[in-house]
Amino acid sequence: MKNKPKILISACLLGENCKYNGGNNADAICAGELAKLRQIYELIAVCPECLGGLMTPREPAEICANGRVFTKFSGRDVTAEFVLGAQICAEIASENGCKIAVLKERSPSCGSGEIYDGSFTGRIVSGDGLTAAALKKLGVRVVGESTLAELNFRKRSRKWPSG
């Protein structure tokens, strides 16, 4: 298919070692669903943290109750880097006409609907990561990796993409 529609996707889901611990979030189930999407869509990989200037590996970070992003061990405020990464991802989505983004669930950048609470205890709260929020503000539909099978089903039933 010429000129495939484009989807923004977390690079870690595609196997890029950009996760905070130097690894990635690729798995066999996700890879199979992404392979199906790749047949129809061009996948544009982004890592908001890396685009915002953070190194890999790096300290884990979470959004705290005050909306700022802090690292787990040093308590460093990395909000500026997360905001910059979100802005760059929003620009990439706009420039490429992305109507949907598949982002890493619960991440302080990419989480959509649920994120970790900032206590570094694994507790999950309602909320969006900074990149997910920026994309939603642009009208991009943000989904997590656990919905990939559903998205492929929707494509086959011609209900995709609805923006």
Residue pairs with C-beta under 8 A, 6 or more apart in sequence:
1 40
4 40
4 41
4 42
5 40
5 41
5 42
5 97
5 99
5 161
6 41
6 42
6 43
6 44
6 96
6 97
6 98
7 37
7 41
7 42
7 43
7 44
7 98
7 100
7 101
7 102
8 44
8 46
8 89
8 92
8 93
8 96
8 98
8 100
8 101
8 102
8 103
8 135
8 140
9 34
9 43
9 44
9 45
9 46
9 101
9 102
9 103
10 25
10 45
10 46
10 47
10 102
10 103
10 104
10 107
10 110
10 145
11 18
11 24
11 45
11 46
11 47
11 50
12 18
12 19
12 23
12 24
12 25
12 26
12 47
12 104
13 24
13 25
13 26
13 30
13 34
13 102
13 104
13 145
14 24
14 26
14 34
14 43
14 45
15 24
15 26
15 31
16 24
16 45
16 47
17 23
17 24
17 56
18 24
18 47
18 49
18 50
18 56
19 25
19 56
19 57
20 49
20 56
20 57
20 58
20 59
20 60
20 61
21 57
21 60
22 56
22 57
25 104
25 145
29 148
29 149
30 145
30 148
33 148
33 149
33 151
33 152
34 43
34 148
36 152
36 155
37 43
37 102
37 148
37 151
37 152
37 155
40 155
44 92
44 96
44 98
46 88
46 89
46 92
46 131
47 85
48 82
48 85
48 86
48 88
48 89
48 109
48 110
48 129
48 130
48 131
49 56
49 58
49 61
49 81
49 82
49 85
49 109
50 56
50 85
51 84
51 85
51 88
51 89
52 80
52 81
52 82
52 83
52 84
52 85
52 86
52 88
53 81
53 84
53 85
54 78
54 81
54 85
58 71
59 71
59 72
59 73
59 74
59 76
60 71
60 72
60 120
61 69
61 70
61 71
61 72
61 78
61 82
61 108
62 69
62 70
62 72
62 108
62 115
62 116
62 117
62 118
62 119
62 120
63 69
63 108
63 115
63 116
63 118
63 127
63 129
63 130
64 70
64 118
65 117
65 118
67 79
68 77
68 79
69 77
69 78
69 79
69 81
69 82
69 108
69 130
70 76
70 77
70 78
70 118
71 78
72 120
82 108
82 109
82 130
82 131
83 130
85 109
85 130
85 131
86 109
86 130
86 131
86 133
86 134
87 134
89 101
89 131
89 134
89 135
90 131
90 134
90 135
90 137
90 138
92 98
93 101
93 135
93 138
93 140
94 138
98 140
99 139
99 140
99 141
99 161
99 163
100 140
100 141
100 142
100 143
100 151
100 161
100 163
101 132
101 135
101 140
101 141
101 142
101 143
102 143
102 144
102 145
102 147
102 148
102 151
103 109
103 110
103 111
103 112
103 129
103 131
103 132
103 135
103 142
103 143
103 144
103 145
104 110
104 111
104 144
104 145
105 111
105 112
105 114
105 144
105 145
105 146
106 114
106 115
106 116
106 124
107 115
107 129
108 115
108 116
108 129
108 130
109 129
109 130
109 131
109 132
110 129
110 131
110 132
111 127
111 128
111 129
111 132
111 144
112 128
112 129
112 132
112 136
112 142
112 143
112 144
113 126
113 127
113 128
113 144
114 124
114 125
114 126
114 127
115 124
115 125
115 127
115 128
115 129
116 122
116 123
116 124
116 125
117 123
117 124
117 125
128 136
128 142
132 142
135 142
136 142
139 163
141 161
141 162
141 163
143 151
151 160
154 160
